[in-house]
Amino acid sequence: MTVKLNERKVRVKDLDRQICAILQENGRLSLSEVAEVVGASVPTVSEHVKKMEADGVIRGYHAVIDPQAAGLDVTAFIFVDVDSSMNYDTFRKQCRVRKEIQEVHAVTGTASHVMKVRVPNTGALEQLLSTIQRWKGVTRTLTNVVLSTHKETTDLPL
C-alpha cells in the first residue's frame, strides 16, 4: 500500500504493517523479538524499522501515563470557531505550545476546530478557556467536559 505522508509517497509493505502492529502493542520489544514474531531476520526488521522512522510512519516511542496519576483530573473537548483561514496558522501554533492541549483537529460542522484538553481542575479549565478566547481570530468556544471515559487508545486498527 502506498500512502502520502508529509507530501511524500511512502510504500507500506505487509511486513511493515506486521512490525507496526507488534510495536504499537509493545514498543519495548527488542528487534530480535519482533523478528521472531514476524518470521524475518533481525537485519531485515531493523532496516524496515529505520525506514519507517525516517519516513514518519513510526513517529515515536512513548510511555502511556495515567492522566489522573499525573494530577490531570479534568478532560474536555473544546469546539472553537476561528473567524478566517488567515488566522488558522497562528491558532495552530498557539495550540502546539500549550501542553494542556493534547489534540487539535480542523473539523466540519458547527466549529472550525475541536481540541482535547487535560487540566488539573475546573479552575484551570476556566483559565485555559479565557486564554483561548483572547487568541486572535477566535470568535466562540463551546466546551464539553468529560464525565467518564470508557475507551481511549492511540492504537490503530492494523
C-alpha positions in Angstrom: 0.0 0.0 0.0 1.3 3.5 -0.9 0.3 6.4 1.4 1.1 10.1 1.3 3.0 11.4 4.4 4.3 14.9 4.6 3.8 15.5 0.9 5.8 12.3 0.0 4.6 8.9 -1.1 5.6 6.1 1.2 5.1 2.5 0.4 3.9 0.4 3.5 4.5 -3.3 2.9 2.7 -6.1 4.7 5.8 -6.8 6.8 5.8 -3.1 7.8 2.2 -3.4 9.0 3.0 -6.5 11.0 6.0 -4.8 12.6 3.9 -1.7 13.4 1.1 -3.8 14.9 3.7 -5.6 17.2 5.5 -2.3 18.2 2.3 -0.4 19.0 1.3 -3.2 21.4 4.7 -3.3 23.0 7.3 -0.7 21.9 9.8 -2.1 24.3 10.3 -5.4 22.4 13.8 -5.9 21.0 14.2 -6.1 17.3 15.1 -9.8 17.6 11.8 -10.5 19.4 10.0 -8.6 16.7 11.9 -10.6 14.0 11.0 -13.9 15.7 7.3 -13.0 15.7 7.1 -11.9 12.0 9.5 -14.6 10.8 12.1 -12.3 9.4 15.8 -11.7 10.1 16.9 -9.1 12.6 18.7 -7.1 9.9 15.6 -7.1 7.8 13.4 -5.9 10.7 16.0 -3.3 11.6 16.1 -2.0 8.1 12.2 -1.7 7.9 12.0 0.0 11.3 14.7 2.5 10.4 13.0 3.3 7.1 9.6 3.7 8.7 11.1 6.0 11.4 12.8 8.1 8.6 9.6 8.2 6.6 7.4 9.3 9.5 5.4 6.1 9.6 6.7 5.4 13.1 6.6 8.7 14.8 8.0 7.8 18.2 8.0 5.5 21.3 6.3 6.8 24.4 5.2 5.7 27.9 1.5 6.0 28.3 0.9 7.9 31.6 -2.4 7.7 33.5 -3.8 11.3 33.5 -5.2 11.0 37.0 -1.9 9.8 38.4 -0.4 12.9 36.8 -3.0 15.1 38.6 -4.9 15.8 35.4 -8.5 15.1 36.6 -10.4 17.1 34.0 -10.7 16.2 30.3 -12.7 18.4 28.0 -13.4 18.8 24.3 -13.4 22.5 23.2 -15.1 23.4 19.9 -13.5 26.6 18.6 -14.6 28.9 15.9 -11.8 30.8 14.2 -13.1 33.6 12.0 -10.9 33.2 9.0 -8.5 30.8 7.5 -6.0 33.6 7.6 -5.8 33.1 11.4 -5.6 29.3 11.3 -1.8 29.1 11.2 -1.5 31.4 14.3 -4.2 29.5 16.0 -2.5 26.1 15.4 0.9 27.5 16.6 -0.6 28.7 19.8 -2.2 25.3 20.3 1.1 23.5 19.8 2.8 25.4 22.6 0.1 24.7 25.2 0.8 21.4 27.0 -2.8 21.2 28.2 -4.0 20.9 24.6 -3.4 17.3 23.6 -5.1 17.3 20.2 -6.3 19.8 17.7 -8.4 18.9 14.7 -9.9 21.0 11.9 -13.5 19.8 11.5 -16.7 20.3 9.7 -19.9 21.2 11.5 -20.6 24.0 13.9 -17.0 24.9 14.7 -13.8 25.2 12.7 -11.7 23.2 15.2 -12.0 20.8 18.1 -9.4 20.3 20.7 -8.9 17.8 23.5 -7.5 19.2 26.7 -6.4 17.9 30.1 -6.1 20.0 33.1 -5.9 19.5 36.9 -9.3 21.0 37.8 -12.2 23.2 36.5 -10.4 26.4 37.6 -7.5 25.5 35.3 -10.0 24.8 32.5 -11.6 28.2 33.1 -8.2 29.9 32.8 -7.3 28.0 29.6 -10.7 28.9 28.1 -10.1 32.5 29.0 -6.7 32.4 27.3 -8.0 30.7 24.1 -10.9 33.1 23.8 -8.4 36.0 23.7 -6.5 34.5 20.8 -6.7 36.4 17.5 -9.5 35.2 15.3 -11.3 33.1 18.0 -14.9 34.1 17.9 -16.5 31.4 20.0 -15.8 28.4 22.1 -18.1 25.6 23.3 -16.8 23.2 25.9 -17.9 19.7 26.8 -16.4 18.3 30.0 -15.9 14.5 30.1 -17.7 12.8 32.9 -16.1 9.4 32.4 -14.0 7.6 29.7 -14.9 4.1 28.5 -12.4 3.8 25.8 -9.3 5.8 24.9 -6.4 4.5 22.8 -3.7 5.5 20.4 -3.6 2.0 18.9 -4.5 1.9 15.2 -6.5 -1.0 13.8 -3.7 -2.6 11.8 
